[in-house]
Amino acid sequence: SKLESVVEMWLKQIFNLPNESVAGFVSGSSMAILCGLAAARFRTFQKLGWDINAKGLINAPKIRIVIGKHAHGTVLKAIALLGLGKDNIEWVDVDEQGRIIPDKIPQLDKSSILILQAGEVNSGAFDAFDEICDKARKAGTWIHIDGAFGLWAAASEKLKHLTKGIEKADSWSVDGHKTLNTSYDSGIVLCR
Ligand SMILES: *Cc1c(COP(=O)(O)O)cnc(C)c1O
């Protein structure tokens, strides 16, 4: 427990995340994404006056899931497991590197959950967090960043420009067992 709170502090420093953020140590990014989106689901329904833990999904108001066309498959799994329905996803066009094209993001609102990516699995590309997060925050949208291997770019003087603006998101998922090459299984969810 002590180690976790020390590491939580280190992670917040490395990723330059808001001080009120908390970390959960899980089995990998699949589970970290599930946890981040579970928090997103809770808060988004709460904003609409619906206590998802008490009332469940039956008769719940509609919420929106907005993701890039190159989102990782585990994001889709989490959406399915959380009962949000893959068919409800609003897909956003991406460029040739798999980056969300900011102008293609639909009008967001407080019923939306936006999922961005730090490190596209084939190209390594990062979404334009700074610009996109400003817009999404203004709209009251929850932002999750899937940074399984890429979030660690924040620890490199040379690469950290790629993560500019990640601190404006609400939840983040990252692996220990990829970039850091820790033993399996090691993933982390961070949540504002
Ligand atoms: C690997 C990866 C995941 C899933 O991570 P696991 O640790 O295998 O559960 C999710 N998103 C991205 C971008 C990944 O590279």
PDBQT file of the ligand as one rigid body, heavy atoms in Angstrom, charges set to zero:
ROOT
HETATM    1  C1  LIG A 201      -1.323  -3.010 -25.794  1.00  0.00    +0.000 C 
HETATM    2  C2  LIG A 201      -2.312  -1.930 -25.893  1.00  0.00    +0.000 A 
HETATM    3  C3  LIG A 201      -3.532  -2.004 -25.178  1.00  0.00    +0.000 A 
HETATM    4  C4  LIG A 201      -3.906  -3.213 -24.328  1.00  0.00    +0.000 C 
HETATM    5  O1  LIG A 201      -2.960  -3.395 -23.329  1.00  0.00    +0.000 OA
HETATM    6  P1  LIG A 201      -2.790  -4.752 -22.491  1.00  0.00    +0.000 P 
HETATM    7  O2  LIG A 201      -1.743  -4.399 -21.493  1.00  0.00    +0.000 OA
HETATM    8  O3  LIG A 201      -2.361  -5.805 -23.465  1.00  0.00    +0.000 OA
HETATM    9  O4  LIG A 201      -4.106  -5.082 -21.868  1.00  0.00    +0.000 OA
HETATM   10  C5  LIG A 201      -4.403  -0.943 -25.283  1.00  0.00    +0.000 A 
HETATM   11  N1  LIG A 201      -4.122   0.143 -26.051  1.00  0.00    +0.000 NA
HETATM   12  C6  LIG A 201      -2.963   0.242 -26.741  1.00  0.00    +0.000 A 
HETATM   13  C7  LIG A 201      -2.698   1.494 -27.543  1.00  0.00    +0.000 C 
HETATM   14  C8  LIG A 201      -2.024  -0.776 -26.690  1.00  0.00    +0.000 A 
HETATM   15  O5  LIG A 201      -0.866  -0.666 -27.369  1.00  0.00    +0.000 OA
ENDROOT
TORSDOF 0
